[in-house]
Amino acid sequence: MGTVSLVRPARAAAGGWLCAPVPLGRIAVFRTLVYLFVVADLVYFTPWVRAHATVPAELYRPLLVARVLHLPAPTPALVHAVFWALLGAALVAATGRWPRALGWTVFVLYAEWMLVAMSYGKVDHDRLGLLVALAALPTVGRARFGSAEPSAAGGWALRVTQLAVVATYFLAAWAKLRFGGIGWLTGATMTRAVLRRGTWLGGLLAGVPGLLTVSQFGIVAFELASPAVFLVRERVRYLVVAGFYLFHALVFATVTIAFAPHLVAMASFLPVERAVSRLLGCHTDSSR
């Protein structure tokens, strides 16, 4: 009995952290942000995926998920059907209508869109958080803008998205050390990036002896330390997340890599409903 009494509180505490309630208004804003990004991704960030409709079949190398599910190779009919269906579903889902049905539809279609995109030799690791958000949001159900009603389901959806965001950093560092070893830290990785796609700022930094090599140590240290964001108080956590955004701003300013879907998923850490309320001059609706 003593063992049971110790285990149950531990499980409750873990469940409480994983499902810590958040206002449904936060879910409504985050959900709209995510679905509008899907639209922007289709027409602005990854329009090149549509070109895979006409890529020779022998270049297709399906990812593990596609192989396990026995998904068909991309064809013009499949790619264009997914594009238009996803575009329409995401636009409607952004309004909050039919959150479960449209939410699952957007997740399935976007996952297929990503499989089409990444099955030709290049896999972007900045999509993990967004894909987890798309999978988790339909489980919440209805959420109205301005609602202060606490939701454990909403807390879970945001928490698993946060975990995916942090996993993106931590696993990126693990991959660097696993495949690149110490050579990734001491080599010319950042120098090559600056030479290939750098900006004037990147060129300026490259002119300082040893600075880019030091930055490589800093990047890996930052990625390995990223789980610490869960160990600090809420106000400090907002500052840490602001530091994450600043890191990506510097990356874009030097080598023009944006990590846009990751930045959207990272908003799961923030009280986005407060920003929208202040922007619109609205008050939180505590009656819902």
N, C-alpha and C positions, 0 to 999 in steps of 0.2 A: 504493500500500500504506500509505503514511503517513497518507493521509486516512482509510482504512478503520480503521486502528488507533486513530484519534482518535474516530471516530463510534461505534464499537461500545461502548467504555466509557461514553460519554455515554448511549447507549440503555439500557445495563445499569443505570446509576445511576438513570435515570428510572423504569425498570421496578421497580427495588428500592424506590424511594420509594412508588410507586403500589401495590405488592403487598407492602409490608413485613409479614412474618408477625405474626399475633396469636394468642393462645391460643384454641383452639376453645371453651373455657369462656366466653370473652367473647362469642363469637358466639351461644352458647346463651342467655345471659342477655339480650343485646340483642334477639335474635329474639323471645323471649317477651315482652319489654317492648313491642316494636312490634306484635305480633299482639294483645296484650291491649288496646293503645290503639285498634286498629281496632274491637274490640268496644265499647269505651267511646265511641268516636266515633259509632258507629251508634246507640247507645241514649241517649247523653247530650249529646255536643257537636253533632252534626248530625242529630237526629231529624226536623228540619224538612224534610229532603230527601224524606221519604216523602210530604209534602204535594204535591210536584211531580207525583205520579201523577194528580192531578185538576186541575192547572192548565191553562187553555185552551191549545190547541196553538199559537195565533198568538203567544203570548208566548215560545215556545221559539226560542232563538237559539243553535244548536249551535256549540261551539268548533271551532277548526280541525281538531283531531284527529278529532272526531266527523264533521265534513264529509268529511275525506279517507277515513275508513273507512266512510262511508255508514251510520253507525249510526242505528237507528230512533229516532223521537221517543219520549219516555217515555210509557208507558201504565200503568194500574194493575197489569196483569199483570207487566209488565217490572220496574217499580220494586219491587214486593213480592217478586218472585222473586229479584232481586239482593240485596235486604235479607236475606232468610232464608238464602239460600245463602252469602252472605258472612259472616253471623253464625256459622253452623255451621262453615264452613271455617276462620275465624280462631280460633275456640275450640279446635279440634283442632290446628291448626298451632302454637298456643302451647305445646302439650305436646311439640313436637319431632318428632312422627310424620310420616312421608312428607314430609320437608322440601322436596323438589323439586316433587312433584306438587301438594301443598297450597299451597306457596309461590307457584307460578305462578298457581294458581287464585285465591288471595287478591289477588294483584297485579292480575289482569285484572278481577276483580269490583270491587275498590276503585277502579280507574281508571274503570270505568263509573259507579260511584257518584258519583265526583267530577265526571264529565262531566254527569251528571244534575243535580248540585248547582249547577254553575257555568255552565250554559247559559241562564241567565235574567237576565243583565245584571250579575252580580257575580262576580268571580274573586278568591279569596283566595290571596295569594302565600305563605302559611305552609305549604303542602302539598308544596312541591317536594322537600324533604329526605326526607319520609316516603315519597313515591312512589318516589324513587330507592332508598331502603332496601328497599322491598317488591320492587322489580325485581331488586336485587342479591343479597338474602339467599338466594333459591332456588339460586343458582349455587354456594353453598358446600357444600351437602349436609349430612350428619349432623354434629352437634356436641353433645357431652354436657356437662352441668353439671359443673364442677370439672376438666375436662380441660385440661391444660397443653400439649397437643400444638400446636406452631406450625402455622399455616395461612396460606399465601400467598393462597389464594382468599378466606379470611376477611378478611385484611388489605385486599384489593382492595375487598371489599364495604363495609367500614367507610370506606375512603378516598374512594370515589366518593360515599358519603353525606355525608362531611365537606365535600367539594367543593360538593355541592348546598346544604348549610347555609350555607357562606360565600357562594356565588353568590346565595342569597336576599337576604343583606344588601347585597352589592355592586350587584346589579341593581336592588334597591329604591332605592338612592341614585341610580343612573343614571336610573331612571324619574322620580324626583322632579325632577331637574335637566333632564331632557329635556322633560317635559310641563309642569312648573311653573316652571322657570327660577329665576332669582334670587328671584322672588316667593314661591317655596315657603319659602325661608330667611328672608325678611324679612316675610312676611305673617302672617296670623292662623290658620294651620293648627292649631296646638296649642290656641289659644284656642277655636276652634270645637269641637274635640274635647272639651275640658273642659266647655264649655257644653252639649254634646249628651249626653255620657255620663260626665262627670267625677265623681270622688269628693270627699269633704271635703278630702283631701290635694291633689287637683288644684285645687280652689277656693282653697285656701290659697296654692299656688304661683302661681296666676293673679293673686293680689292683689299680687304683687311686681312692680313695673314692669320690663318688658323681660326678665324671667326666661324666659318661654316662648319668646320669640324667640331668645334665646341657646341654649335647649335644642334648637331646630330646627337651628342650626348644629352643635351637638354631635352630634345624631342622624346627620346626613349625614356628618360627619367620622368617626364611629364606624363607619358602614356602609362607607365607602370604605376605611378602614384594616383592615377585618376579615380580608383575606387574609394579613395579617402573622401570624396565628395559626400559620401553617405555617412561619414563619421562626424561631421561638423554640424553646428546648429543652423537653423533655417536661414537666418540673416547672413551668416558666413557662407552658406551654400550658394546663395544668390551671387555673392562676390566671386566664388570659385567658378560658377557657371559663366559669369561675365568674363572671367579670365579665359575660359574655354573659347568664348566667342572672339576675344582679343587675339588669341593664338591663331585662329583661323583667318582673322583679318590680316594678320602679319603674313601668313602663308600665301594668301591671295595677293597681297601687295608685293611679294617677292617672286613667286613662281606661278601666279595666276591659277592656282588650284582652289576651287570654291567649296567643295564638300556640301553643296546646297541641301540635299535631302537629310544629311546628318544634322545640319543647323536647324532644320525644321523640327526634327525629332527631339532635339535638345530643348526646345521650348516646353517640353513636358516637365521640366524642373521649375518652371516659372509660373507665377500667379497671373497668367495672361488675361484672365477675366478682369482684373483690376485695371490693367492698362487700357482695355477696350472701354470699360465703364468711364474712366477719366477722359478718354478721347471723345466719347459720345456725350459726356456730361450726364450719364445715367446713374441711378442708384440701384444697389443690389436688391433684388426681390426676395425677401426672406419668407414669403408666404408659399413658395413652391419648393 
